């Protein structure tokens, strides 16, 4: 019981320190998407933080929300404020291939990942110590779940999405594979790509930031916003389509 309270307080603290960053991101999007009836894809919806961000501040036409964690998705699906025809919820992840993968679910569910951990990294050891501070268990991963991954291009086609104002990706090191799953002709219909990138080496991602940057530049995008998340070796980026 006390462990759950500790994790909740820890996450509330994280959301609090991220508040100033979110204000700057909000101001950026307001300058770019004023009077737009927004179409967004939210990959890694978690508990609806990005849904709320857009609902509270923009005119919404449609938000497509992907969350592979079945327990988190169930909680999300029960919330009355998301029982809206403008919000479509999907219990799956997006990626480069149609497949099933193991999702490692941490006590801090926002850090759950499809990637293997680098247990020798300093950040892994520090995070494990913080998350397990009030736990009787020494396990870092609370449980694992086999989840459905749909190729990004197939998701776009199946839902007949013809334009995307914002593609938001927060998937703990799976961003590059999600982007690689988009067909070349689909990139020209995406205005902004908004994602996190971790530099802390806790995850074995198999790619570096320059791989994402070079890939998006090749597709006609330009980095137009960057901000560091406090107390973490993590940055948030926004790339704008220049074609």
Buried (B, 14 or more C-beta within 10 A) or exposed (E): EEBEEBBEEBBEEBEEEBEEBBEEBBEBBEEBBEEBEBBBBBBBBBBBBBBEBBBEBBEBEBBBBBBBBBEBBEBBEEEEEBEEEBBBBBBBBBBBEEEEBEBBBBBBBBBBBBBEBBEEBEBBEEBBEEBBEEBEEEEBBBEEBEBBBBBBBBBBEEEEBEEBBBBBBBBBBBBBBBBBBBEEEBBEBBBBBBBBBBEBBBBEBEBEBEBBBEBBEEBBBEBBBEBEBEEBEBBBBBBBBEE
